[in-house]
């Protein structure tokens, strides 16, 4: 019976920890209201072009499907890199908020399992 209670307690703690981290990250607001997708298409187009050229130049079998796949992969890589670069101002504050809230949950758990008796 003790192992079941320990497992339930651990799962509950893990749920509280994840919830606190998610809440801390969600409390962050963007520093300025602008469209994040404004500059994403140019790097995606450059990635597509590089993907097409790399398959065309480096590939021994230059089938249309392989060229299209290279272009699609290049587009995804370019778009993802541009999106990561555009959101760089929000990542630091989101991580700090998540760590702060998760630290509070961890401290509460430690005090729950290790009560301090001054008497």
DARAJO-V570336 format. One record per residue. N is the residue number from 1. RES is the residue in one small letter. PSI is psi in whole degrees, -180 to 180 (999 if undefined). OMEGA is omega as a letter, one per 20 degrees, with the letter a starting at -180 (none if undefined). Layout:
BEGIN
((N,RES,PSI,OMEGA) (N,RES,PSI,OMEGA))
END
This chain:
BEGIN
((1,x,-33,r) (2,x,-37,a) (3,x,-37,r) (4,x,-44,r) (5,x,-39,r) (6,x,-40,r) (7,x,-44,r) (8,x,-41,r) (9,x,-42,r) (10,x,-40,r) (11,x,-41,r) (12,x,-44,r) (13,x,-43,r) (14,x,-41,r) (15,x,-42,r) (16,x,-38,a) (17,x,-46,r) (18,x,-42,r) (19,x,-41,r) (20,x,-41,r) (21,x,-43,r) (22,x,-43,a) (23,x,-41,r) (24,x,-38,r) (25,x,-33,a) (26,x,-18,a) (27,x,-14,a) (28,x,133,r) (29,x,150,r) (30,x,143,a) (31,x,-31,r) (32,x,150,r) (33,x,102,r) (34,x,163,a) (35,x,119,a) (36,x,-18,a) (37,x,9,a) (38,x,-41,a) (39,x,24,a) (40,x,-21,a) (41,x,-30,r) (42,x,-49,r) (43,x,-31,r) (44,x,-40,r) (45,x,-40,r) (46,x,-42,r) (47,x,-39,r) (48,x,-44,r) (49,x,-43,r) (50,x,-38,r) (51,x,-43,r) (52,x,-46,a) (53,x,-38,a) (54,x,-40,r) (55,x,-39,a) (56,x,-39,a) (57,x,-44,a) (58,x,-26,a) (59,x,138,r) (60,x,-39,r) (61,x,111,a) (62,x,55,r) (63,x,159,a) (64,x,-35,a) (65,x,-40,r) (66,x,-38,r) (67,x,-43,r) (68,x,-40,r) (69,x,-42,r) (70,x,-40,r) (71,x,-40,r) (72,x,-43,r) (73,x,-42,r) (74,x,-38,r) (75,x,-46,a) (76,x,-43,r) (77,x,-45,r) (78,x,-44,r) (79,x,-43,a) (80,x,-42,r) (81,x,-41,r) (82,x,-39,r) (83,x,-40,r) (84,x,-40,r) (85,x,-38,a) (86,x,-29,a) (87,x,13,a) (88,x,-25,r) (89,x,-19,a) (90,x,-18,a) (91,x,-47,a) (92,x,-52,r) (93,x,-34,r) (94,x,-42,r) (95,x,-42,r) (96,x,-41,r) (97,x,-41,r) (98,x,-44,a) (99,x,-39,r) (100,x,-48,a) (101,x,-39,r) (102,x,-35,r) (103,x,-39,r) (104,x,-40,r) (105,x,-41,r) (106,x,-40,r) (107,x,-41,r) (108,x,-39,r) (109,x,-41,a) (110,x,-42,r) (111,x,-30,r) (112,x,-42,a) (113,x,-21,a) (114,x,77,a) (115,x,145,a) (116,x,120,r) (117,x,114,a) (118,x,-10,a) (119,x,999,none))
END
